[in-house]
């Protein structure tokens, strides 16, 4: 049943029998702008949302892993590439969908890559060939543009609603 637990200020799901409180908190998405010899690794999505659109390797953080470990795992799962993290590009809050994106820059340790189960295709793209109009999510566009500027980490809150997180 929904109620405001004692000492809280938000409505939560609370079990009337045992008092267990269910906290529904934002999800953390981790990913990386991966590079090899000046090119950027891009994946064409094989799953919804945004099936067929391009993205960087990214996905939900798992329990008991750091954000950098999660980003490296997502790169492997989606692009079968091995990487080392070079630093944080940005943290993007997207409150209207309750997600926080943590995006790193990573360099590929070998030139090998392949499509994972969530990718239709994976390519190394020259900067000038990035399909900007066919990127899956605005958060990916922000991260790529930030990376392209060569700027340090950014912490940005996105307040307006956008159909592409």
Beta strands, then each sheet from edge to edge (+ up, - down):
strand 1: 2-4
strand 2: 11-14
strand 3: 21-22
strand 4: 27-36
strand 5: 39-45
strand 6: 54-55
strand 7: 57-60
strand 8: 83-94
strand 9: 99-108
strand 10: 119-125
strand 11: 154-158
sheet 1: 1+ 2- 3+
sheet 2: 6+ 5- 4+ 7-
sheet 3: 6+ 5- 4+ 9+ 8- 11-
sheet 4: 6+ 5- 10+
end
